[in-house]
């Protein structure tokens, strides 16, 4: 009896050891990719800057004034914002997948990004016409209102529709309606407003500034910490509402918190970079496969940094694939993200058949 107990303990220890090794490997891989992509993004562009000069400018704050300005005023804000907003979008997708218990739920698929886009378009046209400028916080607030409006429609549908596949189709339809309204508004806007809206509505990390970064960092940073500290109730919720309630989780309040945090993250991304597709669906699933676990304490930071790496890679492709012409970021994320979503659905179908 004692021998059996010792054997079971050894098996558990060995399993825990394998999991730690896998987690360590996953985080090291993400960290290495992050560093490589940071260097490649800084080094890529119309002006070629050597690695030695990049190191000197970043760490010593000295070098050619032109190269210095290109790195610190143009490339670094863009790289950091791509990482920050990519992580935010991925984390938003993870929260929605937890809420709906569906691996293909995401801010773009459910029409949340389109709702944010619609309200931001209205706000941009109004403020630019009457005030000539618009603040970053106003854009974030407008995007949050749009996100919550779309989420409200989704929640109303969820009360009437039990099928998750039909609910997702409803979300897609809401997204199309919001996009149609946005296009209608843009059609009758002034030419100057259309120029500003056109580039933003297609999704891009270009034109980012340090002001954008600090506002985004404050919003995303606070939400990330809140999500991380909610890891335990999220883990309980993943095992079912009955189990979560038995663990002392207030289900109604918890669901509201999930919606609010996801909407804030999605709104922040849409306000600064426009609607970006498939990141919120594909990255959480890839990260879970890499870690081979769904434990929020491990998955939450991995999903965030995984989203950062994915968007940095997509932005690099967008800038360099057909340089000097730059692709829209959503075009690239769709190219790499859509096949992952198809793969997820095929695996689910295969699992259902088995």
N, C-alpha and C positions, 0 to 999 in steps of 0.2 A: 504493500500500500504506500509506504513511504517512498519506495523506488519509483512508483508511478507518478507520485506527486512531484518528485525531483525532475523526472523526465518532462512532465508538462511545463514546469517552471523553466527548464532549459529551452524548450521549444518556444515558449513565450519570449524569453530573453533574446533568442536567435532571431525571431521575427521582428522584435523591436529594433534590434541592431541593423537588420536589413532595411527596415523602413528609414532609420536615421541616415544610413548611407545613401539611400535613394533621394531623400529630402536634401541632403548636403550636395549631392551631384546636381540636382535640379537647380538649386539656388546658385551654385558655382557656374553652371552652364549659362543661366540667365545673366549673371554678373559679367561673365566673359563676353557674351554677345553684346551687352550694353556698352562695355568699354570699346569694343571693336567698332560698333556702329557709331559711337560718339566721335571717334577719330576719323572714320570714313566720312561722316557728315560734315565735320569741320574742314576736312581736306578737299571735299568735292565742291566744285563751283566753277564759275567763269574765270575766277582769279585763282591760280594754283599757288598754294602755300605749303612749303615743305614741313615735314614732321618736326624737324629741329626748331623751325621758326614758330610753329604752333605751340610747342612746349614752352619756349621762351616767352611768348606772349601771354599764355595762360598762367604759368606759374611764377614768372619773374616780372610780368607786366611791363615788358620792354620789347622793342622791335620796330619794324617799319610802321610808321603811323597809318598808312593806308591799310596794310594787312591787319593792324591792331583794331581799327574801326570796323573792318569787315567781319572779324571774328567776334568782337564783343558787342557790336551794335546790330549785326544782321544774323550771323550764323548761330551764335550761342543762344540768343533768345528763342530762335526757331527750334533748335534742337531740344532745348529744355522744355519748351511748351509742347512739342510733339510727344515727348516722354510723359509729361505730367497729364496732358489731356488724354493720351492713349491709355494710361493707367486708370484714369477716372472713368473712361468709357467702358473699359473692361470690367471694372469693379461694379459699375452700374448694371451691366449685363448679368454679373454673378448674383446680385441682389434680386433682380427680376426673375432669374431662373429659380432662385430659392423660393420666392414668393409664389410663382405659378407652378412650381415643380415640373418645369419643362425645359429641356436643354436648348431649345431653339427660341426661347423668349429673350428678347433684347430690345433696347430703346428704339432701334431703327425699324425692326420688324413690327413692333406693336404700335407704331405711329407716334411715339412719344417725341422723337427727334423732329418729325414733320410738324407736330403741334408747336414745338418750341420755335421752329423755323418760321412758321406763319406769324406768330405774335411778334417775333423779333423783326420780321420784314415790315409789319405795320408800324412798329415803334421807330425803326430806322427812318422810314419815309416821313413820319410825322415830325420827329425831332430835327432831322436834317432840313426839312422844309421851313420850319418855324424858328429853330434855334441855331441852325448851321453846324451843330456838332452834337455828339451823344457820348455819354460816359460809359465806361466798361461795366460799372455796377448796374446801370440802367438796362444794359443789354442782358446781363445775367438775370436780373429780376424779371424782365419780359420773357426770357426763355423759360424761366421757372414757371411762370403763369401758364405758358403754352404747354409745357410738359404736364403740369397738373391737370389742365383741361383735358388733354388726350387721355391721361391715366384715369380720369374720372369717367370718361366714356367706356373705357376698357372694363373698369370695375362694375359699371352698370350692366354691361353685356355679360360679365361673368356671373351675375345673379340670375340672368335669364337663360344662359347657355352653359351646359355642363361639359360639353365636349371641348377639350383644349385646342384641337385642330381647327374647329369652327371659330373659337375665340381668337386664335392667331390670324385667321382669315379676316375676321372683323377688325383687328388691329391694322392689318395691311390696308383694308378699305378706308379706315380713318386716316391713315397716312396719305393715301391718294387724294382724299377730299381736301386735307390740309394743304397738300402740294398744289392742287388745282386752284384753291383760293389764293395761295401765295403768287402763283403765276398770273392770275387774273389781276391782282393788285399791282404787280410789277409792270404789267402791260400798260397801265394807265399812269404810271409814275413818271416823274421828270427824268430826263436823260441822265443827269448827274447822279440821281438816286439809283437808277438802273445799273450804272457802272459799279457803284459800291455794292449793290445787292447781288449782282451777277457772280462776281468772284467769290463772295462769301457763301452764297446759296449752294454752290457746287462743292464746297469743302476745300479748305486749304490752310496750311500752317504758315504761309508767307505773310510778311508784314507784322510779325509778332514783335512786341517791345518788352522791356523790363517791367514797365507798368502793368502790362497784361499778365506777366509772370507772377508778380507779387500778389495781385488780386486773386488769380487762379490758385496760387500756392496756399493762400490763407483759406479759401473755400474748400479746396480739395483736401488739404492737410487736416482740417478739422473733421471733415466727413470720414476720411480714412481712419483717423483715430477712433471715432465713434463706432465705425463698422468693426474695427479690430477688437474693441472692448466688448462688442456684442457677439463675439465669436462663440461663446458658450450657449447663449439662447438660440443663435442661428443653427448650431449643431443639433440642439434639441429639437428645433422646428423641422429640420431635415428628416428626423425620425418619425414625424407625424405630430399633428396638433394635440392629440390626446396625451402623448408622451411629454410634449413641451409643457402642457398644462400641469401634468403631474410633477414637473420639475420647477413649478412656480412661475412660469412665463405667462404674462397677460397677453393672450393671443391677439385680441382686438388692437391693443396699443402697439404691440410688436409689429403687426402687419402695417399699421399706419406709419410707423417709423421706417420700415423697409421701403415703402412707397416714397416717403419724403426724401430719404437719403439718396435713393436711386434717381429721383427727379432732379435733385440739386446737382448731382454729378453730371447727368445728361444735359441739364440746362447750361452748366458752365462750359461744357465742350461745345455745344451748339452756338452759344453766344460768341465765342472767340474764334472757332474754326469752322462753323457751319455744320450741317448734318454729315456724319461719317458712318458709313454702312459696315455691317458684319463684324466689327471689332468686338462688340459686346456679346456676340454669340460665339464666335470662333475661339477667342483666346481663353475664356474660362474652361471650355471643354478640352482644349489642348493641354492646358496646365494641369487639369485633373488627371488626364491620361499620363502626363509626365510624372506626376507625383504618386499616381495610383492610390489616391485618397480623396475624400471630400471633406476632411476635417477643416473647418473654417480657420482655426488658429494657424494652420500651415498654408491653406489655399488663399486666404485673403491677401497677404503680402506677395505671394507668388503670382497671383492673378494680376495684381497692380503692376508689378515690375514686368510681367510677361506682356501686358498691354503696352507698356512703355516701349519695350523692345520691338514689338510688332509694328507700332506706329512709326518708330524711328526708321525701321527697315523700309516700310511703305513710302515714307516721305523721301528717303534717299532714292528709291526707284522713281518716284514721281519727278524728282528734280533732275536726275541724270540719265534716265532711259532714252529720252528724245531731246536732250539739251541742244539748243537753248530753250526749246518749248517745254513748258512744265505741265505735267498731267494733274488733274484734280485728284486729291487724296482719296476720295471715295471710289474713283475708278480703280485705283491700285488695291485698296482694301477689299473691293469686291472681287477682283481677280484672284487674290490669295485667300479671301475669307469664304466666298461662296462654295468652292470645292470642299472645304472643311465642313460646312453645314450639310452639304449633300452626303458626305461621308458619315456624319453623325446620324442623319435620318436613316441611311442604309443599315448602319449598325443596330439602331433601335428596331428596325423592321426585322432584321435577322434574329435579334434577341427575342422578339415577340413570337417569331416562327418556331424558335427552339423551345 
